[in-house]
């Protein structure tokens, strides 16, 4: 039989065939649902008609899937992938049945347990087909190729998944492209939290006490994202974003940095990447500010690695808090480090805060430097400039110098927290060349929330609520922000009153 595989892929017909195929697949589900409902009402003959229609719709959906090349043409590789997915599916459906039973729906759980056994039996059938029919010369075409794995169903994508469009999904279970993990290697993904913000040039580069030399009308793009490292053996987070309840900032003419509008809360953004909180084994905290530690509480089973200085400042307690002293010796040109996993290093890099740290991941010959707030934007890195936010200026200068030296000596992808360049560099695997500054992209439209009467620290996210005041520093409840003393400072990061913006 002449193959129709992929005839419409890449043509002007592809989107139309895709839409028709999806409609047919939805029709399968709809007709089987109608058959079920008809049976519940005693309409057995109608149920048979619905099942006949469902089976025909399934044939149609399969035709369109092959026509559009939805699945790989390597037949035996696809059969093996589906076999693994079916075997995994037995345990997944059984686990879901247990949850349904615990919710009090015993009858539904009973049927789901039957489905689980059927999934496992499908795996047995596919194994028998492979053993009986697979040609001896059907070699493994995956040798030397990258393989990405769907964390839900186990589907394996062979090749460069980044070449697929952004809306590409797992052909078996529909998980987004972003959920796939590189098999046998380390995968780093951005947990995107805020977008469409800005920072001014004096804020980003005025740390040497020379803010008057920089133009406040020059603005750089700002965002907020943290990162997840999947080693293939464990899931490690680098920082955990803003607290769920943190209000958005309101922009005015005094705003130095606006991290933008919230995209998602941290846990939701992590789930969108395919990870549940109970999968996280370790969290590496770069520093104590709330935009990096806001949802530590959402991972009670994870070990939280944090420098002893920061842990003491935050008064963190618990068996899962690992006060880190960086006792594994030097890492390249950094004096103190702690090896967290193969290829993952936690490095003491003080200055921004006294216990500040960075994370370096070694993967495929590159060094991914997840640095927290050593700089707020990459333009400052290229210009060798500190931001105005630091607790120890001399240490911050030393850390920036070491970062730049490391970059000159090692192929480094600079992975930032407060600029979209962080995830843009990551996704492009863009190696820093300090002699070729990054192109500055203009700030887009700023969409800020309306004022709530509260104020939020633009540096660490601390909220000042006039109804509460700051009793730890002698400010009684009911004190308006405007009435705070001029020398009042943020209770968390000790930045001046001018660092606060309306929330």
KOLLUM-686514 format. One line per field, with one value per residue (C-alpha): y, x, z; residue number from 0. Coordinates in Angstrom, 2 decimals, always signed. Each point is the difference from the previous one (the first is absolute). Layout:
<atoms>
yy = (Y ...)
xx = (X ...)
zz = (Z ...)
seq = (NUM ...)
</atoms>
This chain:
<atoms>
yy = (+0.00 +3.41 +2.11 +3.24 +0.90 +3.71 +0.93 +3.17 +0.86 +3.32 +0.87 +2.54 -2.89 -0.95 +2.24 -1.02 -3.73 +0.50 +1.67 -2.73 -2.73 +1.59 +0.30 -3.69 -0.95 +2.07 -1.77 -3.37 +1.19 +1.57 -3.08 -2.35 +2.39 -0.07 -3.80 -0.05 +2.39 -1.94 -3.25 +1.67 +0.86 -3.52 +0.96 -2.90 +0.10 +3.71 -0.64 -2.48 +2.61 +2.55 -2.52 -0.72 +3.75 +0.32 -2.79 +1.67 +3.37 -1.74 -1.31 +3.52 +1.53 -2.55 +0.73 +3.73 -0.55 -2.04 +2.44 +2.87 -2.01 +0.43 -3.08 -1.02 -2.08 -2.42 -2.66 -2.24 +2.94 +1.25 -3.43 -0.22 +3.49 -0.84 -3.27 +1.89 +2.54 -2.74 -1.75 +3.31 +0.74 -2.95 +1.49 +3.52 -0.97 -2.18 +2.93 +2.23 -2.68 +0.01 +3.76 -0.33 -2.71 +2.16 +2.78 -2.33 -1.11 -3.75 -1.10 +2.23 -1.18 -3.64 +0.61 +2.00 -2.93 -2.17 +2.64 -0.09 -3.76 +0.48 +2.56 -2.53 -2.67 +2.32 +0.12 -3.82 -0.15 +2.51 -1.95 -3.14 +1.87 +1.30 -3.42 -1.72 +2.46 +2.48 -0.67 -0.94 +2.76 +2.73 +1.77 +2.70 +3.25 +1.99 -0.61 +3.34 +2.00 +2.11 -1.55 +1.99 -1.79 +0.95 -0.13 -1.12 -2.82 -0.74 +0.87 +0.48 +2.72 -0.64 +3.02 +3.72 +0.73 +3.75 -0.15 -0.82 +2.96 +1.46 -1.55 -3.52 -2.56 -3.61 -2.09 -2.57 +2.03 +3.66 +1.34 +3.25 +0.04 +1.77 -3.06 -2.29 -0.93 -0.83 -3.69 -0.82 +3.64 +3.08 +2.21 +3.58 +1.82 +3.45 +0.28 +3.17 +2.13 +3.69 +1.77 +3.42 +1.95 +2.39 +1.31 +3.34 +0.36 +1.73 -2.89 -2.70 +1.60 +2.62 -2.21 +1.86 +3.08 +1.56 -0.08 +3.58 -1.19 -2.18 +0.99 -0.85 +0.17 -3.01 -3.11 -3.71 -2.82 -1.68 -3.21 -2.50 -3.65 -2.68 -3.32 -3.75 -2.49 -3.52 -2.31 -3.04 -1.38 +2.87 +3.36 +2.98 +3.53 +3.18 +2.45 +0.01 +3.36 +2.49 -1.02 -0.95 +2.90 +2.69 +2.94 +1.37 +3.26 +3.30 +2.05 +3.71 +2.45 -1.09 -3.70 -1.41 -3.58 -1.51 -3.79 +0.08 -1.59 -3.47 -2.84 -2.79 -0.86 -2.11 -3.42 +0.41 +1.04 -2.99 -2.36 +1.43 -1.25 -3.48 -0.12 -0.50 +1.39 -3.49 -0.78 +2.68 -1.42 +3.09 +3.78 +2.19 +3.53 +2.73 +2.52 +0.98 +2.53 -0.85 -0.21 -2.94 -1.66 +0.78 -3.56 -2.08 -0.92 -1.86 -2.70 -1.40 -3.27 +1.61 +0.65 +3.75 +0.91 +3.55 +1.72 +0.11 +3.82 +0.18 -2.77 +1.79 +3.32 -1.66 -1.93 -3.21 -3.12 -3.59 -3.34 +0.81 +3.18 -0.69 +2.86 -0.10 +0.90 -0.82 -2.50 -1.74 +2.41 +2.21 -0.25 +1.51 +3.56 +0.03 -0.79 -1.84 -2.47 -2.93 -2.78 -0.68 -2.66 -1.10 +3.15 +2.29 +2.31 +2.45 +2.85 +2.66 +3.41 +2.74 +3.65 +0.49 -1.45 -1.13 -3.64 +0.17 -3.08 -1.04 -3.34 -1.38 -2.95 -1.89 -1.53 -0.95 +1.94 +3.23 +1.73 +1.37 +2.73 +0.59 +3.00 +1.52 +3.74 +0.36 +2.34 +0.91 +0.22 -1.41 +3.48 +0.60 -3.17 +1.18 +3.47 -1.40 +1.88 -0.83 +0.90 +2.29 -3.00 -1.60 -0.67 -0.18 +2.16 -1.35 -3.61 +0.82 +1.48 -3.09 -2.34 +1.89 -0.10 -3.77 -0.48 +1.90 -1.91 -3.31 +1.02 +0.85 -3.36 -2.28 -0.20 +1.47 +0.50 +2.86 -0.84 +3.04 +0.47 +3.52 +0.28 -2.04 -0.42 -2.65 -2.45 +1.26 -0.86 -3.36 -0.98 +1.05 -1.42 +3.41 +0.16 +3.34 +1.95 +2.94 +1.82 -0.10 +1.62 -1.33 +1.97 +2.08 -0.56 +2.83 -0.29 -0.82 +1.22 +0.17 -1.26 +0.67 -0.61 +2.66 +1.07 -1.92 +2.44 -2.34 +0.39 -2.65 +0.00 -0.04 -1.93 -2.86 +0.09 +0.93 +1.54 +3.00 +0.06 +3.23 -1.96 -2.13 +2.40 -1.31 -0.81 -1.71 +3.39 +2.24 +0.91 -0.38 -1.25 +2.76 +1.78 +1.19 -0.74 +3.72 +0.48 -2.54 +1.60 +0.88 -2.41 -2.93 -3.08 -3.17 -2.50 -2.80 +1.34 +3.36 +2.00 +3.61 +1.20 +1.21 -3.64 -0.53 +0.38 +0.03 -3.52)
xx = (+0.00 +1.38 +0.60 -1.90 +2.18 +0.69 -1.38 -1.63 +2.61 +1.64 -2.58 -2.80 -2.35 +1.71 -2.00 -3.30 +0.82 +1.10 -3.30 -2.04 +2.02 -0.51 -3.73 -0.17 +1.96 -2.40 -2.84 +1.31 -0.20 -3.40 -1.58 +1.36 -1.32 -3.40 +0.13 +0.69 -2.85 -2.36 +0.82 -0.70 -3.49 -0.65 +0.39 +2.27 -0.75 +0.80 +3.20 +1.12 -0.60 +2.05 +2.84 -0.09 +0.28 +2.84 +1.96 -0.39 +1.08 +3.09 +0.91 -0.40 +2.16 +2.75 -0.06 +0.43 +2.75 +2.05 -0.72 +1.38 +2.96 -1.19 +1.96 +3.55 +0.30 +2.36 -2.67 +1.81 +1.29 -3.57 -1.29 +2.68 -0.85 -3.72 +0.86 +1.88 -2.81 -2.61 +2.08 +0.48 -3.69 -1.04 +1.62 -1.17 -3.65 +0.13 +1.36 -2.78 -2.56 +1.30 -0.56 -3.51 -0.77 +1.34 -2.32 -2.94 -0.76 +0.45 -1.99 +2.03 +3.24 -0.98 -0.29 +3.24 +1.83 -1.26 +1.28 +3.41 +0.24 -0.99 +2.78 +2.49 -1.44 +0.47 +3.66 +0.12 -1.62 +2.47 +2.90 -1.26 -0.30 +3.57 +1.39 -1.88 +0.18 +2.84 +2.71 +3.42 +1.59 -2.28 +2.84 -0.32 -0.18 +0.28 +3.75 +1.79 -3.24 -1.50 -3.05 -2.61 -2.45 -3.56 -0.21 -3.64 -0.23 +3.65 -0.24 +3.49 +0.71 +3.14 +1.88 -0.04 -3.33 +0.72 -0.69 -3.63 -2.44 -0.81 -3.48 +1.30 -1.23 +0.70 -1.78 -1.02 -1.22 +0.01 +2.65 +1.63 +3.45 +1.35 -0.77 +2.39 +3.32 +3.29 +0.68 +3.32 +0.96 -0.66 -2.90 -0.41 -3.31 -1.22 -2.91 -1.51 -1.83 -0.20 +0.33 +0.05 +1.88 +2.93 +2.97 +1.73 +3.64 +0.99 -1.52 +1.68 +3.45 +0.32 +1.50 +3.32 -1.71 -0.19 -3.72 +0.12 +2.15 -2.82 -3.19 -3.24 -1.84 +1.97 -1.88 +0.74 -2.53 -0.80 -1.79 +0.14 +0.80 +1.72 +1.30 -0.43 +2.83 -1.01 +3.01 -1.93 +0.27 -1.42 -1.74 +1.87 -1.38 +2.06 -2.13 -3.78 -1.36 -2.29 -2.48 -3.40 -1.66 +2.50 -1.78 +1.04 +1.93 -1.38 +2.27 +0.65 +2.70 +2.24 -0.04 +3.52 -0.94 -3.35 +0.10 -3.20 -3.40 -0.47 -0.29 -0.61 +0.71 +3.13 -1.58 -2.32 +2.90 +2.02 -2.90 -0.25 +3.55 -1.12 +1.10 -1.97 +1.26 +0.54 +2.45 +2.42 +2.86 +2.18 -0.27 +3.08 -0.60 +2.14 -0.96 -2.64 -2.13 -3.68 +0.08 +2.38 -1.41 -3.72 -1.27 +2.53 -3.00 -1.56 +2.70 +0.07 +1.60 +2.88 +3.38 +0.62 +3.66 +0.75 +3.15 +0.24 -0.01 -3.28 -1.65 +0.84 -1.29 -3.26 -0.18 -0.67 -0.50 -0.92 +1.53 -0.06 +2.09 +3.61 +2.15 +2.79 +3.61 +1.38 +2.57 +0.88 +2.82 +0.52 -1.94 +2.01 +0.79 -2.60 +1.48 -2.91 -2.48 -2.27 -0.65 -3.76 -0.19 +2.06 +0.42 -1.76 +2.05 -1.11 +2.50 +0.47 -0.08 -0.69 -0.70 -3.56 -0.76 +2.61 -0.89 -0.69 +0.62 -0.09 -0.60 +2.03 -1.20 +2.35 -1.76 +1.10 +3.25 -1.66 -0.19 -3.42 +0.41 -3.24 +1.14 -2.98 +0.65 +3.74 -1.28 -3.60 +0.46 +2.63 +0.90 +1.52 +2.10 +1.47 +0.66 +1.52 -2.49 -1.81 -3.58 -0.80 -1.07 +2.70 +0.76 +3.79 +1.36 +3.55 -1.19 -2.47 +2.85 +2.11 -2.85 -0.70 +3.70 +0.09 -3.14 +1.55 +3.28 -1.90 -1.89 +3.23 +1.53 -3.04 -2.81 -2.79 -3.72 -0.98 -3.39 -1.55 -3.03 -1.20 +0.33 -1.56 +3.57 +0.23 -2.33 +0.86 +3.67 -1.01 -2.27 +2.54 +2.99 +1.58 +3.61 +1.09 +2.68 +0.88 +1.55 -3.27 -2.72 -3.52 -2.51 -2.33 -3.62 -2.42 -2.41 -3.53 -3.34 -0.17 -3.23 -0.10 -2.71 -1.96 +1.17 -1.23 +1.34 +2.88 +3.62 +2.41 +3.79 +1.23 +3.09 -1.19 -3.80 -0.63 -3.45 -0.66 -3.63 -0.98 -2.63 +2.77 +2.94 +3.45 -0.24 +3.41 +1.56 -2.25 -2.52 -3.53 -3.00 -1.80 +3.18 -0.33 +2.94 +0.53 +0.34 +2.80 +3.29 +2.35 +2.61 -2.45 +1.23 -1.52 -0.26 +1.30 +2.68 +0.71 -0.49 -1.15 -3.57 +0.54 +0.26 -3.71 -2.76 -3.77 -1.47)
zz = (+0.00 -0.97 +3.09 +0.54 +3.01 +0.21 -3.42 +1.34 +2.66 -0.80 -2.66 +0.06 +0.77 +3.27 +2.33 -1.61 +0.25 +3.60 +0.89 -1.71 +1.71 +3.40 -0.66 -0.91 +3.14 +2.08 -1.78 +1.18 +3.59 -0.50 -1.61 +2.65 +2.66 -1.71 -0.08 +3.72 +0.75 -2.27 +1.82 +3.35 -1.34 -1.30 -3.68 -0.93 -3.73 -0.15 +1.93 -2.68 -2.70 +1.92 +0.40 -3.75 -0.70 +2.53 -1.68 -3.39 +1.43 +1.44 -3.47 -1.41 +2.77 -0.63 -3.73 +0.51 +2.59 -2.49 -2.83 +2.08 +1.33 +3.60 +1.08 -1.02 -3.16 +1.77 +0.58 +2.49 +2.01 +0.30 +1.03 +2.70 +1.27 +0.22 +1.76 +2.71 +0.31 +0.47 +2.65 +1.83 -0.46 +2.14 +3.08 -0.78 -0.44 +3.12 +2.00 -1.31 +0.86 +3.56 +0.20 -1.44 +2.57 +2.82 -1.17 +0.60 -3.58 +0.41 -3.07 -2.32 +1.63 -0.60 -3.73 -0.11 +1.58 -2.87 -2.44 +1.74 -0.56 -3.62 -0.46 +1.34 -2.31 -2.98 +0.95 +0.02 -3.45 -1.44 +1.50 -1.72 -3.32 +0.30 +0.87 -2.81 -2.88 +0.52 -2.63 +1.31 -2.07 +1.40 +1.78 +2.61 -1.94 +3.24 +0.35 +0.12 -0.11 +2.74 +1.63 +1.89 +2.27 +0.94 +3.81 -0.07 -2.54 -0.78 -3.70 -1.44 -2.52 -2.04 -1.36 +0.76 +1.67 -0.14 -3.73 +0.70 +0.17 +3.42 -0.03 -0.67 +2.54 +0.86 -2.65 +2.62 +2.98 -1.07 +2.39 -1.25 -1.55 +3.10 +2.15 -1.88 +1.63 -1.69 +0.56 +1.61 +0.46 +2.11 -1.01 +1.25 -0.41 +0.93 +2.41 -1.47 +2.57 -1.05 -3.36 -1.71 +2.65 -0.12 +1.96 -0.37 -0.99 +3.29 +1.94 -2.08 -0.24 +2.72 +2.70 +0.04 +1.37 -3.45 -0.67 -1.29 -2.93 -1.29 -1.76 +1.87 -3.33 -1.23 +0.99 -0.32 -0.20 +3.28 +0.98 +2.81 -0.50 +2.04 -1.24 +0.31 -0.59 -1.01 +0.26 -1.18 +3.54 +2.02 -0.34 +1.49 +0.23 +0.00 +2.04 +0.32 -1.13 +1.67 +2.70 -1.37 +1.81 -1.12 -1.64 -3.37 -0.02 -1.27 -2.24 +0.50 -1.05 +2.89 -0.84 -0.33 -0.79 -0.87 -0.38 -2.03 +0.26 +1.41 -2.50 +2.50 +3.58 +0.53 +0.53 -2.99 -2.23 +1.20 -0.73 -3.51 -0.53 +1.03 +3.66 +3.19 +3.34 +1.43 -2.83 +1.19 +2.06 +0.51 -0.13 -0.41 +1.31 -1.55 +2.69 +2.53 -1.91 -0.35 -3.81 +0.45 +3.11 -0.16 -0.38 +1.96 +2.15 -2.95 +0.07 +3.55 -1.15 -1.90 +1.54 -0.08 -0.52 +1.07 +1.22 +3.76 -0.04 -1.91 +2.02 +3.23 -1.34 -1.03 +3.29 -1.92 +2.06 -0.81 -0.79 -3.72 +0.33 -1.02 +1.26 -2.55 +0.75 -3.48 +1.22 -3.29 -0.80 -3.02 -3.24 -2.86 +1.15 +2.79 +3.42 +1.67 -1.44 +0.78 -2.50 -0.01 -2.73 -2.97 -2.06 +2.51 +2.23 +2.66 +0.39 +2.66 -1.72 +2.61 -0.60 -1.16 +3.41 +2.49 -0.56 -3.74 -2.15 -3.63 -1.71 -2.89 -2.05 -2.31 -3.00 -3.52 +0.28 +1.16 +3.39 +0.91 +2.62 +1.93 +1.97 +1.79 +0.13 -0.58 -2.71 -0.69 -3.75 -2.36 -1.22 +3.45 -0.33 -3.31 +1.43 +3.23 +2.14 +3.21 +0.74 +2.91 +2.11 +2.16 +3.64 -0.41 -2.82 +0.05 -0.01 -2.81 -2.08 +0.62 -0.96 -3.23 -0.87 +0.60 -2.09 -2.90 +0.33 +0.03 -3.14 -1.82 +0.90 -0.49 -2.61 +2.15 -0.44 +2.33 +1.52 +1.66 +2.24 -0.78 -3.77 -2.81 -1.23 +2.75 -1.72 -3.48 +0.61 +1.46 -2.86 -2.64 +1.95 -0.64 +1.19 +1.45 -1.86 +2.21 -2.97 -1.93 +2.14 -0.21 -2.07 +2.15 -0.97 +0.67 +2.92 -1.14 +1.30 +3.79 +1.57 +3.73 +2.57 +1.87 +3.44 +3.05 +2.58 +0.87 -1.06 -1.25 +0.06 -3.59 +1.09 +2.16 -0.19 +3.65 +0.39 +2.25 +1.10 +1.80 +1.93 +1.54 +0.12 +0.89 +3.71 +0.06 -0.78 +2.06 -2.71 +1.39 -1.96 -1.87 -1.10 -3.59 -2.25 -0.59 +3.78 +0.43 +1.09 -2.86 +1.39 +0.20 -1.87 -1.35 +2.89 -2.21 -2.37 +1.73 -3.18 +0.52 -0.08 -3.57 -1.15 +0.72 -2.58 +0.38 -0.07)
seq = (0 1 2 3 4 5 6 7 8 9 10 11 12 13 14 15 16 17 18 19 20 21 22 23 24 25 26 27 28 29 30 31 32 33 34 35 36 37 38 39 40 41 42 43 44 45 46 47 48 49 50 51 52 53 54 55 56 57 58 59 60 61 62 63 64 65 66 67 68 69 70 71 72 73 74 75 76 77 78 79 80 81 82 83 84 85 86 87 88 89 90 91 92 93 94 95 96 97 98 99 100 101 102 103 104 105 106 107 108 109 110 111 112 113 114 115 116 117 118 119 120 121 122 123 124 125 126 127 128 129 130 131 132 133 134 135 136 137 138 139 140 141 142 143 144 145 146 147 148 149 150 151 152 153 154 155 156 157 158 159 160 161 162 163 164 165 166 167 168 169 170 171 172 173 174 175 176 177 178 179 180 181 182 183 184 185 186 187 188 189 190 191 192 193 194 195 196 197 198 199 200 201 202 203 204 205 206 207 208 209 210 211 212 213 214 215 216 217 218 219 220 221 222 223 224 225 226 227 228 229 230 231 232 233 234 235 236 237 238 239 240 241 242 243 244 245 246 247 248 249 250 251 252 253 254 255 256 257 258 259 260 261 262 263 264 265 266 267 268 269 270 271 272 273 274 275 276 277 278 279 280 281 282 283 284 285 286 287 288 289 290 291 292 293 294 295 296 297 298 299 300 301 302 303 304 305 306 307 308 309 310 311 312 313 314 315 316 317 318 319 320 321 322 323 324 325 326 327 328 329 330 331 332 333 334 335 336 337 338 339 340 341 342 343 344 345 346 347 348 349 350 351 352 353 354 355 356 357 358 359 360 361 362 363 364 365 366 367 368 369 370 371 372 373 374 375 376 377 378 379 380 381 382 383 384 385 386 387 388 389 390 391 392 393 394 395 396 397 398 399 400 401 402 403 404 405 406 407 408 409 410 411 412 413 414 415 416 417 418 419 420 421 422 423 424 425 426 427 428 429 430 431 432 433 434 435 436 437 438 439 440 441 442 443 444 445 446 447 448 449 450 451 452 453 454 455 456 457 458 459 460 461 462 463 464 465 466 467 468 469 470 471 472 473 474 475 476 477 478 479 480 481 482 483 484 485 486 487 488 489 490 491 492 493 494 495 496 497 498 499 500 501 502)
</atoms>
